[in-house]
Amino acid sequence: MFSTLMKDIFTDEAGATAIEYGLILALIAIAITVSLQAFAGEAIAMWDNVATRVVDAING
C-alpha cells in the first residue's frame, strides 16, 4: 500500500502542471506591471500637457 501511494505521488503530474501555470501567470503579471509603470510616466505627462492647454485656452 505504501509503495503504491509513493508511486502515485511521484507519477502524478497535476501538481507540476499547476506550478507551471502559476509561474506563467506570475511572469505575465510582472510583464504587465513593468509595462504599466513605463507607460504611466508618459500618460501623466500627456494629461498634464492637456490640462495646461485647457487652462491656457480658458484664460485666453
PQR file of N, CA, C, O and H, with PARSE charges and radii, in Angstrom:
ATOM      1  N   MET A   1       0.823  -1.198   0.000 -0.4000 1.5000
ATOM      2  CA  MET A   1       0.000   0.000   0.000 -0.0000 2.0000
ATOM      3  C   MET A   1       0.869   1.264   0.000  0.5500 1.7000
ATOM      4  O   MET A   1       0.595   2.197  -0.755 -0.5500 1.4000
ATOM      5  N   PHE A   2       1.904   1.306   0.830 -0.4000 1.5000
ATOM      6  CA  PHE A   2       2.784   2.483   0.894 -0.0000 2.0000
ATOM      7  C   PHE A   2       3.515   2.690  -0.420  0.5500 1.7000
ATOM      8  O   PHE A   2       3.647   3.816  -0.898 -0.5500 1.4000
ATOM      9  H   PHE A   2       2.126   0.548   1.444  0.4000 1.0000
ATOM     10  N   SER A   3       3.991   1.590  -1.002 -0.4000 1.5000
ATOM     11  CA  SER A   3       4.712   1.721  -2.275 -0.0000 2.0000
ATOM     12  C   SER A   3       3.784   2.187  -3.381  0.5500 1.7000
ATOM     13  O   SER A   3       4.207   2.938  -4.261 -0.5500 1.4000
ATOM     14  H   SER A   3       3.884   0.675  -0.613  0.4000 1.0000
ATOM     15  N   THR A   4       2.538   1.763  -3.358 -0.4000 1.5000
ATOM     16  CA  THR A   4       1.563   2.227  -4.354 -0.0000 2.0000
ATOM     17  C   THR A   4       1.289   3.715  -4.175  0.5500 1.7000
ATOM     18  O   THR A   4       1.179   4.451  -5.156 -0.5500 1.4000
ATOM     19  H   THR A   4       2.195   1.153  -2.643  0.4000 1.0000
ATOM     20  N   LEU A   5       1.181   4.153  -2.938 -0.4000 1.5000
ATOM     21  CA  LEU A   5       0.954   5.570  -2.654 -0.0000 2.0000
ATOM     22  C   LEU A   5       2.124   6.404  -3.137  0.5500 1.7000
ATOM     23  O   LEU A   5       1.929   7.443  -3.766 -0.5500 1.4000
ATOM     24  H   LEU A   5       1.270   3.555  -2.142  0.4000 1.0000
ATOM     25  N   MET A   6       3.340   5.959  -2.847 -0.4000 1.5000
ATOM     26  CA  MET A   6       4.526   6.698  -3.282 -0.0000 2.0000
ATOM     27  C   MET A   6       4.614   6.735  -4.809  0.5500 1.7000
ATOM     28  O   MET A   6       4.977   7.758  -5.391 -0.5500 1.4000
ATOM     29  H   MET A   6       3.499   5.114  -2.336  0.4000 1.0000
ATOM     30  N   LYS A   7       4.285   5.635  -5.441 -0.4000 1.5000
ATOM     31  CA  LYS A   7       4.310   5.584  -6.903 -0.0000 2.0000
ATOM     32  C   LYS A   7       3.298   6.573  -7.476  0.5500 1.7000
ATOM     33  O   LYS A   7       3.590   7.287  -8.435 -0.5500 1.4000
ATOM     34  H   LYS A   7       3.989   4.804  -4.969  0.4000 1.0000
ATOM     35  N   ASP A   8       2.122   6.608  -6.886 -0.4000 1.5000
ATOM     36  CA  ASP A   8       1.086   7.546  -7.349 -0.0000 2.0000
ATOM     37  C   ASP A   8       1.522   8.998  -7.163  0.5500 1.7000
ATOM     38  O   ASP A   8       1.254   9.843  -8.018 -0.5500 1.4000
ATOM     39  H   ASP A   8       1.885   6.028  -6.106  0.4000 1.0000
ATOM     40  N   ILE A   9       2.188   9.287  -6.059 -0.4000 1.5000
ATOM     41  CA  ILE A   9       2.639  10.657  -5.789 -0.0000 2.0000
ATOM     42  C   ILE A   9       3.692  11.085  -6.808  0.5500 1.7000
ATOM     43  O   ILE A   9       3.634  12.197  -7.333 -0.5500 1.4000
ATOM     44  H   ILE A   9       2.407   8.601  -5.365  0.4000 1.0000
ATOM     45  N   PHE A  10       4.646  10.211  -7.086 -0.4000 1.5000
ATOM     46  CA  PHE A  10       5.736  10.575  -7.992 -0.0000 2.0000
ATOM     47  C   PHE A  10       5.332  10.570  -9.458  0.5500 1.7000
ATOM     48  O   PHE A  10       5.991  11.217 -10.272 -0.5500 1.4000
ATOM     49  H   PHE A  10       4.693   9.307  -6.660  0.4000 1.0000
ATOM     50  N   THR A  11       4.279   9.867  -9.817 -0.4000 1.5000
ATOM     51  CA  THR A  11       3.859   9.837 -11.223 -0.0000 2.0000
ATOM     52  C   THR A  11       2.740  10.823 -11.514  0.5500 1.7000
ATOM     53  O   THR A  11       2.400  11.039 -12.677 -0.5500 1.4000
ATOM     54  H   THR A  11       3.744   9.341  -9.156  0.4000 1.0000
ATOM     55  N   ASP A  12       2.162  11.425 -10.481 -0.4000 1.5000
ATOM     56  CA  ASP A  12       1.088  12.395 -10.686 -0.0000 2.0000
ATOM     57  C   ASP A  12       1.678  13.702 -11.199  0.5500 1.7000
ATOM     58  O   ASP A  12       2.549  14.282 -10.549 -0.5500 1.4000
ATOM     59  H   ASP A  12       2.438  11.250  -9.536  0.4000 1.0000
ATOM     60  N   GLU A  13       1.222  14.168 -12.341 -0.4000 1.5000
ATOM     61  CA  GLU A  13       1.749  15.389 -12.946 -0.0000 2.0000
ATOM     62  C   GLU A  13       0.832  16.593 -12.753  0.5500 1.7000
ATOM     63  O   GLU A  13       1.149  17.682 -13.231 -0.5500 1.4000
ATOM     64  H   GLU A  13       0.515  13.697 -12.868  0.4000 1.0000
ATOM     65  N   ALA A  14      -0.272  16.429 -12.080 -0.4000 1.5000
ATOM     66  CA  ALA A  14      -1.215  17.531 -11.891 -0.0000 2.0000
ATOM     67  C   ALA A  14      -0.589  18.663 -11.086  0.5500 1.7000
ATOM     68  O   ALA A  14      -0.799  19.833 -11.405 -0.5500 1.4000
ATOM     69  H   ALA A  14      -0.530  15.544 -11.691  0.4000 1.0000
ATOM     70  N   GLY A  15       0.169  18.340 -10.059 -0.4000 1.5000
ATOM     71  CA  GLY A  15       0.808  19.371  -9.254 -0.0000 2.0000
ATOM     72  C   GLY A  15       1.852  20.138 -10.037  0.5500 1.7000
ATOM     73  O   GLY A  15       1.950  21.360  -9.920 -0.5500 1.4000
ATOM     74  H   GLY A  15       0.340  17.389  -9.800  0.4000 1.0000
ATOM     75  N   ALA A  16       2.632  19.427 -10.837 -0.4000 1.5000
ATOM     76  CA  ALA A  16       3.647  20.086 -11.655 -0.0000 2.0000
ATOM     77  C   ALA A  16       3.005  21.015 -12.671  0.5500 1.7000
ATOM     78  O   ALA A  16       3.504  22.112 -12.922 -0.5500 1.4000
ATOM     79  H   ALA A  16       2.552  18.435 -10.933  0.4000 1.0000
ATOM     80  N   THR A  17       1.902  20.574 -13.253 -0.4000 1.5000
ATOM     81  CA  THR A  17       1.203  21.412 -14.224 -0.0000 2.0000
ATOM     82  C   THR A  17       0.660  22.672 -13.560  0.5500 1.7000
ATOM     83  O   THR A  17       0.748  23.760 -14.128 -0.5500 1.4000
ATOM     84  H   THR A  17       1.497  19.683 -13.049  0.4000 1.0000
ATOM     85  N   ALA A  18       0.109  22.534 -12.380 -0.4000 1.5000
ATOM     86  CA  ALA A  18      -0.410  23.696 -11.653 -0.0000 2.0000
ATOM     87  C   ALA A  18       0.715  24.684 -11.336  0.5500 1.7000
ATOM     88  O   ALA A  18       0.527  25.897 -11.436 -0.5500 1.4000
ATOM     89  H   ALA A  18       0.037  21.650 -11.918  0.4000 1.0000
ATOM     90  N   ILE A  19       1.875  24.163 -10.958 -0.4000 1.5000
ATOM     91  CA  ILE A  19       3.009  25.040 -10.664 -0.0000 2.0000
ATOM     92  C   ILE A  19       3.465  25.755 -11.929  0.5500 1.7000
ATOM     93  O   ILE A  19       3.779  26.945 -11.891 -0.5500 1.4000
ATOM     94  H   ILE A  19       2.027  23.178 -10.877  0.4000 1.0000
ATOM     95  N   GLU A  20       3.503  25.038 -13.050 -0.4000 1.5000
ATOM     96  CA  GLU A  20       3.898  25.660 -14.322 -0.0000 2.0000
ATOM     97  C   GLU A  20       2.938  26.784 -14.695  0.5500 1.7000
ATOM     98  O   GLU A  20       3.369  27.866 -15.097 -0.5500 1.4000
ATOM     99  H   GLU A  20       3.248  24.072 -13.081  0.4000 1.0000
ATOM    100  N   TYR A  21       1.647  26.530 -14.562 -0.4000 1.5000
ATOM    101  CA  TYR A  21       0.666  27.577 -14.865 -0.0000 2.0000
ATOM    102  C   TYR A  21       0.825  28.759 -13.913  0.5500 1.7000
ATOM    103  O   TYR A  21       0.677  29.911 -14.321 -0.5500 1.4000
ATOM    104  H   TYR A  21       1.297  25.652 -14.236  0.4000 1.0000
ATOM    105  N   GLY A  22       1.122  28.479 -12.663 -0.4000 1.5000
ATOM    106  CA  GLY A  22       1.341  29.554 -11.695 -0.0000 2.0000
ATOM    107  C   GLY A  22       2.549  30.406 -12.061  0.5500 1.7000
ATOM    108  O   GLY A  22       2.507  31.631 -11.948 -0.5500 1.4000
ATOM    109  H   GLY A  22       1.242  27.544 -12.332  0.4000 1.0000
ATOM    110  N   LEU A  23       3.622  29.759 -12.500 -0.4000 1.5000
ATOM    111  CA  LEU A  23       4.816  30.511 -12.904 -0.0000 2.0000
ATOM    112  C   LEU A  23       4.549  31.349 -14.144  0.5500 1.7000
ATOM    113  O   LEU A  23       4.998  32.491 -14.235 -0.5500 1.4000
ATOM    114  H   LEU A  23       3.656  28.764 -12.592  0.4000 1.0000
ATOM    115  N   ILE A  24       3.820  30.784 -15.096 -0.4000 1.5000
ATOM    116  CA  ILE A  24       3.476  31.540 -16.306 -0.0000 2.0000
ATOM    117  C   ILE A  24       2.628  32.750 -15.931  0.5500 1.7000
ATOM    118  O   ILE A  24       2.856  33.850 -16.434 -0.5500 1.4000
ATOM    119  H   ILE A  24       3.455  29.856 -15.022  0.4000 1.0000
ATOM    120  N   LEU A  25       1.658  32.553 -15.058 -0.4000 1.5000
ATOM    121  CA  LEU A  25       0.804  33.656 -14.619 -0.0000 2.0000
ATOM    122  C   LEU A  25       1.618  34.730 -13.901  0.5500 1.7000
ATOM    123  O   LEU A  25       1.371  35.922 -14.085 -0.5500 1.4000
ATOM    124  H   LEU A  25       1.473  31.659 -14.649  0.4000 1.0000
ATOM    125  N   ALA A  26       2.583  34.318 -13.089 -0.4000 1.5000
ATOM    126  CA  ALA A  26       3.430  35.283 -12.386 -0.0000 2.0000
ATOM    127  C   ALA A  26       4.263  36.094 -13.374  0.5500 1.7000
ATOM    128  O   ALA A  26       4.402  37.307 -13.215 -0.5500 1.4000
ATOM    129  H   ALA A  26       2.784  33.350 -12.940  0.4000 1.0000
ATOM    130  N   LEU A  27       4.815  35.440 -14.385 -0.4000 1.5000
ATOM    131  CA  LEU A  27       5.606  36.157 -15.392 -0.0000 2.0000
ATOM    132  C   LEU A  27       4.742  37.145 -16.173  0.5500 1.7000
ATOM    133  O   LEU A  27       5.187  38.252 -16.477 -0.5500 1.4000
ATOM    134  H   LEU A  27       4.701  34.454 -14.514  0.4000 1.0000
ATOM    135  N   ILE A  28       3.520  36.755 -16.496 -0.4000 1.5000
ATOM    136  CA  ILE A  28       2.616  37.662 -17.202 -0.0000 2.0000
ATOM    137  C   ILE A  28       2.280  38.858 -16.322  0.5500 1.7000
ATOM    138  O   ILE A  28       2.255  39.992 -16.802 -0.5500 1.4000
ATOM    139  H   ILE A  28       3.158  35.856 -16.249  0.4000 1.0000
ATOM    140  N   ALA A  29       2.024  38.621 -15.051 -0.4000 1.5000
ATOM    141  CA  ALA A  29       1.707  39.720 -14.129 -0.0000 2.0000
ATOM    142  C   ALA A  29       2.883  40.679 -14.002  0.5500 1.7000
ATOM    143  O   ALA A  29       2.690  41.895 -13.961 -0.5500 1.4000
ATOM    144  H   ALA A  29       2.044  37.700 -14.661  0.4000 1.0000
ATOM    145  N   ILE A  30       4.096  40.145 -13.939 -0.4000 1.5000
ATOM    146  CA  ILE A  30       5.285  41.002 -13.862 -0.0000 2.0000
ATOM    147  C   ILE A  30       5.429  41.829 -15.132  0.5500 1.7000
ATOM    148  O   ILE A  30       5.734  43.019 -15.065 -0.5500 1.4000
ATOM    149  H   ILE A  30       4.252  39.158 -13.972  0.4000 1.0000
ATOM    150  N   ALA A  31       5.215  41.212 -16.283 -0.4000 1.5000
ATOM    151  CA  ALA A  31       5.325  41.934 -17.556 -0.0000 2.0000
ATOM    152  C   ALA A  31       4.287  43.049 -17.641  0.5500 1.7000
ATOM    153  O   ALA A  31       4.597  44.144 -18.109 -0.5500 1.4000
ATOM    154  H   ALA A  31       4.968  40.244 -16.338  0.4000 1.0000
ATOM    155  N   ILE A  32       3.075  42.787 -17.201 -0.4000 1.5000
ATOM    156  CA  ILE A  32       2.027  43.811 -17.226 -0.0000 2.0000
ATOM    157  C   ILE A  32       2.393  44.959 -16.293  0.5500 1.7000
ATOM    158  O   ILE A  32       2.231  46.126 -16.652 -0.5500 1.4000
ATOM    159  H   ILE A  32       2.823  41.897 -16.821  0.4000 1.0000
ATOM    160  N   THR A  33       2.882  44.638 -15.101 -0.4000 1.5000
ATOM    161  CA  THR A  33       3.249  45.673 -14.137 -0.0000 2.0000
ATOM    162  C   THR A  33       4.372  46.558 -14.670  0.5500 1.7000
ATOM    163  O   THR A  33       4.307  47.782 -14.558 -0.5500 1.4000
ATOM    164  H   THR A  33       3.013  43.690 -14.809  0.4000 1.0000
ATOM    165  N   VAL A  34       5.391  45.945 -15.244 -0.4000 1.5000
ATOM    166  CA  VAL A  34       6.509  46.721 -15.797 -0.0000 2.0000
ATOM    167  C   VAL A  34       6.036  47.600 -16.947  0.5500 1.7000
ATOM    168  O   VAL A  34       6.441  48.757 -17.056 -0.5500 1.4000
ATOM    169  H   VAL A  34       5.443  44.950 -15.335  0.4000 1.0000
ATOM    170  N   SER A  35       5.181  47.054 -17.804 -0.4000 1.5000
ATOM    171  CA  SER A  35       4.663  47.830 -18.935 -0.0000 2.0000
ATOM    172  C   SER A  35       3.833  49.018 -18.462  0.5500 1.7000
ATOM    173  O   SER A  35       3.961  50.121 -18.994 -0.5500 1.4000
ATOM    174  H   SER A  35       4.851  46.114 -17.716  0.4000 1.0000
ATOM    175  N   LEU A  36       2.989  48.795 -17.471 -0.4000 1.5000
ATOM    176  CA  LEU A  36       2.164  49.890 -16.958 -0.0000 2.0000
ATOM    177  C   LEU A  36       3.005  50.960 -16.282  0.5500 1.7000
ATOM    178  O   LEU A  36       2.704  52.148 -16.399 -0.5500 1.4000
ATOM    179  H   LEU A  36       2.885  47.899 -17.039  0.4000 1.0000
ATOM    180  N   GLN A  37       4.047  50.558 -15.583 -0.4000 1.5000
ATOM    181  CA  GLN A  37       4.915  51.544 -14.949 -0.0000 2.0000
ATOM    182  C   GLN A  37       5.637  52.382 -15.996  0.5500 1.7000
ATOM    183  O   GLN A  37       5.809  53.587 -15.812 -0.5500 1.4000
ATOM    184  H   GLN A  37       4.291  49.593 -15.488  0.4000 1.0000
ATOM    185  N   ALA A  38       6.059  51.762 -17.086 -0.4000 1.5000
ATOM    186  CA  ALA A  38       6.738  52.505 -18.145 -0.0000 2.0000
ATOM    187  C   ALA A  38       5.764  53.458 -18.843  0.5500 1.7000
ATOM    188  O   ALA A  38       6.139  54.565 -19.227 -0.5500 1.4000
ATOM    189  H   ALA A  38       5.920  50.783 -17.236  0.4000 1.0000
ATOM    190  N   PHE A  39       4.537  53.029 -19.000 -0.4000 1.5000
ATOM    191  CA  PHE A  39       3.533  53.834 -19.680 -0.0000 2.0000
ATOM    192  C   PHE A  39       2.995  54.943 -18.785  0.5500 1.7000
ATOM    193  O   PHE A  39       2.575  55.984 -19.290 -0.5500 1.4000
ATOM    194  H   PHE A  39       4.232  52.129 -18.688  0.4000 1.0000
ATOM    195  N   ALA A  40       2.998  54.747 -17.486 -0.4000 1.5000
ATOM    196  CA  ALA A  40       2.389  55.698 -16.556 -0.0000 2.0000
ATOM    197  C   ALA A  40       3.030  57.078 -16.645  0.5500 1.7000
ATOM    198  O   ALA A  40       2.324  58.086 -16.634 -0.5500 1.4000
ATOM    199  H   ALA A  40       3.339  53.902 -17.076  0.4000 1.0000
ATOM    200  N   GLY A  41       4.344  57.138 -16.732 -0.4000 1.5000
ATOM    201  CA  GLY A  41       5.028  58.423 -16.809 -0.0000 2.0000
ATOM    202  C   GLY A  41       4.624  59.205 -18.047  0.5500 1.7000
ATOM    203  O   GLY A  41       4.389  60.411 -17.971 -0.5500 1.4000
ATOM    204  H   GLY A  41       4.918  56.319 -16.741  0.4000 1.0000
ATOM    205  N   GLU A  42       4.541  58.533 -19.179 -0.4000 1.5000
ATOM    206  CA  GLU A  42       4.133  59.190 -20.417 -0.0000 2.0000
ATOM    207  C   GLU A  42       2.680  59.639 -20.345  0.5500 1.7000
ATOM    208  O   GLU A  42       2.348  60.729 -20.811 -0.5500 1.4000
ATOM    209  H   GLU A  42       4.731  57.553 -19.241  0.4000 1.0000
ATOM    210  N   ALA A  43       1.815  58.820 -19.772 -0.4000 1.5000
ATOM    211  CA  ALA A  43       0.402  59.170 -19.667 -0.0000 2.0000
ATOM    212  C   ALA A  43       0.203  60.377 -18.761  0.5500 1.7000
ATOM    213  O   ALA A  43      -0.589  61.265 -19.078 -0.5500 1.4000
ATOM    214  H   ALA A  43       2.085  57.935 -19.394  0.4000 1.0000
ATOM    215  N   ILE A  44       0.906  60.417 -17.649 -0.4000 1.5000
ATOM    216  CA  ILE A  44       0.802  61.559 -16.730 -0.0000 2.0000
ATOM    217  C   ILE A  44       1.278  62.829 -17.411  0.5500 1.7000
ATOM    218  O   ILE A  44       0.640  63.875 -17.290 -0.5500 1.4000
ATOM    219  H   ILE A  44       1.549  59.695 -17.391  0.4000 1.0000
ATOM    220  N   ALA A  45       2.384  62.751 -18.122 -0.4000 1.5000
ATOM    221  CA  ALA A  45       2.901  63.923 -18.826 -0.0000 2.0000
ATOM    222  C   ALA A  45       1.911  64.394 -19.888  0.5500 1.7000
ATOM    223  O   ALA A  45       1.715  65.597 -20.060 -0.5500 1.4000
ATOM    224  H   ALA A  45       2.902  61.901 -18.221  0.4000 1.0000
ATOM    225  N   MET A  46       1.289  63.463 -20.597 -0.4000 1.5000
ATOM    226  CA  MET A  46       0.324  63.833 -21.622 -0.0000 2.0000
ATOM    227  C   MET A  46      -0.874  64.566 -21.002  0.5500 1.7000
ATOM    228  O   MET A  46      -1.296  65.604 -21.512 -0.5500 1.4000
ATOM    229  H   MET A  46       1.449  62.485 -20.457  0.4000 1.0000
ATOM    230  N   TRP A  47      -1.420  64.031 -19.906 -0.4000 1.5000
ATOM    231  CA  TRP A  47      -2.584  64.665 -19.294 -0.0000 2.0000
ATOM    232  C   TRP A  47      -2.216  65.993 -18.633  0.5500 1.7000
ATOM    233  O   TRP A  47      -3.042  66.905 -18.591 -0.5500 1.4000
ATOM    234  H   TRP A  47      -1.077  63.188 -19.491  0.4000 1.0000
ATOM    235  N   ASP A  48      -1.002  66.118 -18.121 -0.4000 1.5000
ATOM    236  CA  ASP A  48      -0.557  67.421 -17.601 -0.0000 2.0000
ATOM    237  C   ASP A  48      -0.514  68.449 -18.731  0.5500 1.7000
ATOM    238  O   ASP A  48      -0.907  69.601 -18.547 -0.5500 1.4000
ATOM    239  H   ASP A  48      -0.331  65.377 -18.155  0.4000 1.0000
ATOM    240  N   ASN A  49      -0.037  68.026 -19.893 -0.4000 1.5000
ATOM    241  CA  ASN A  49       0.009  68.907 -21.061 -0.0000 2.0000
ATOM    242  C   ASN A  49      -1.407  69.306 -21.480  0.5500 1.7000
ATOM    243  O   ASN A  49      -1.658  70.471 -21.791 -0.5500 1.4000
ATOM    244  H   ASN A  49       0.282  67.090 -20.042  0.4000 1.0000
ATOM    245  N   VAL A  50      -2.321  68.352 -21.488 -0.4000 1.5000
ATOM    246  CA  VAL A  50      -3.715  68.652 -21.846 -0.0000 2.0000
ATOM    247  C   VAL A  50      -4.306  69.644 -20.854  0.5500 1.7000
ATOM    248  O   VAL A  50      -4.957  70.610 -21.251 -0.5500 1.4000
ATOM    249  H   VAL A  50      -2.117  67.407 -21.235  0.4000 1.0000
ATOM    250  N   ALA A  51      -4.082  69.409 -19.575 -0.4000 1.5000
ATOM    251  CA  ALA A  51      -4.627  70.303 -18.547 -0.0000 2.0000
ATOM    252  C   ALA A  51      -4.067  71.709 -18.700  0.5500 1.7000
ATOM    253  O   ALA A  51      -4.803  72.688 -18.572 -0.5500 1.4000
ATOM    254  H   ALA A  51      -3.553  68.624 -19.252  0.4000 1.0000
ATOM    255  N   THR A  52      -2.780  71.818 -18.970 -0.4000 1.5000
ATOM    256  CA  THR A  52      -2.158  73.131 -19.153 -0.0000 2.0000
ATOM    257  C   THR A  52      -2.764  73.855 -20.350  0.5500 1.7000
ATOM    258  O   THR A  52      -3.053  75.049 -20.273 -0.5500 1.4000
ATOM    259  H   THR A  52      -2.182  71.023 -19.073  0.4000 1.0000
ATOM    260  N   ARG A  53      -2.956  73.139 -21.451 -0.4000 1.5000
ATOM    261  CA  ARG A  53      -3.533  73.777 -22.647 -0.0000 2.0000
ATOM    262  C   ARG A  53      -4.984  74.189 -22.431  0.5500 1.7000
ATOM    263  O   ARG A  53      -5.418  75.224 -22.938 -0.5500 1.4000
ATOM    264  H   ARG A  53      -2.722  72.169 -21.513  0.4000 1.0000
ATOM    265  N   VAL A  54      -5.738  73.384 -21.680 -0.4000 1.5000
ATOM    266  CA  VAL A  54      -7.129  73.759 -21.392 -0.0000 2.0000
ATOM    267  C   VAL A  54      -7.173  75.005 -20.539  0.5500 1.7000
ATOM    268  O   VAL A  54      -7.956  75.915 -20.813 -0.5500 1.4000
ATOM    269  H   VAL A  54      -5.386  72.544 -21.269  0.4000 1.0000
ATOM    270  N   VAL A  55      -6.341  75.064 -19.506 -0.4000 1.5000
ATOM    271  CA  VAL A  55      -6.301  76.250 -18.633 -0.0000 2.0000
ATOM    272  C   VAL A  55      -5.877  77.475 -19.448  0.5500 1.7000
ATOM    273  O   VAL A  55      -6.452  78.552 -19.294 -0.5500 1.4000
ATOM    274  H   VAL A  55      -5.705  74.325 -19.284  0.4000 1.0000
ATOM    275  N   ASP A  56      -4.876  77.311 -20.312 -0.4000 1.5000
ATOM    276  CA  ASP A  56      -4.438  78.438 -21.156 -0.0000 2.0000
ATOM    277  C   ASP A  56      -5.553  78.883 -22.085  0.5500 1.7000
ATOM    278  O   ASP A  56      -5.728  80.082 -22.303 -0.5500 1.4000
ATOM    279  H   ASP A  56      -4.409  76.435 -20.438  0.4000 1.0000
ATOM    280  N   ALA A  57      -6.312  77.943 -22.637 -0.4000 1.5000
ATOM    281  CA  ALA A  57      -7.405  78.283 -23.542 -0.0000 2.0000
ATOM    282  C   ALA A  57      -8.523  79.006 -22.807  0.5500 1.7000
ATOM    283  O   ALA A  57      -9.128  79.934 -23.345 -0.5500 1.4000
ATOM    284  H   ALA A  57      -6.170  76.969 -22.460  0.4000 1.0000
ATOM    285  N   ILE A  58      -8.797  78.585 -21.581 -0.4000 1.5000
ATOM    286  CA  ILE A  58      -9.858  79.224 -20.786 -0.0000 2.0000
ATOM    287  C   ILE A  58      -9.440  80.648 -20.401  0.5500 1.7000
ATOM    288  O   ILE A  58     -10.252  81.573 -20.446 -0.5500 1.4000
ATOM    289  H   ILE A  58      -8.305  77.832 -21.144  0.4000 1.0000
ATOM    290  N   ASN A  59      -8.180  80.814 -20.025 -0.4000 1.5000
ATOM    291  CA  ASN A  59      -7.694  82.119 -19.580 -0.0000 2.0000
ATOM    292  C   ASN A  59      -7.410  83.062 -20.744  0.5500 1.7000
ATOM    293  O   ASN A  59      -7.171  84.251 -20.533 -0.5500 1.4000
ATOM    294  H   ASN A  59      -7.521  80.063 -19.987  0.4000 1.0000
ATOM    295  N   GLY A  60      -7.432  82.558 -21.928 -0.4000 1.5000
ATOM    296  CA  GLY A  60      -7.277  83.408 -23.101 -0.0000 2.0000
ATOM    297  C   GLY A  60      -5.876  83.551 -23.521  0.5500 1.7000
ATOM    298  O   GLY A  60      -5.592  84.241 -24.499 -0.5500 1.4000
ATOM    299  H   GLY A  60      -7.626  81.592 -22.099  0.4000 1.0000
TER
END
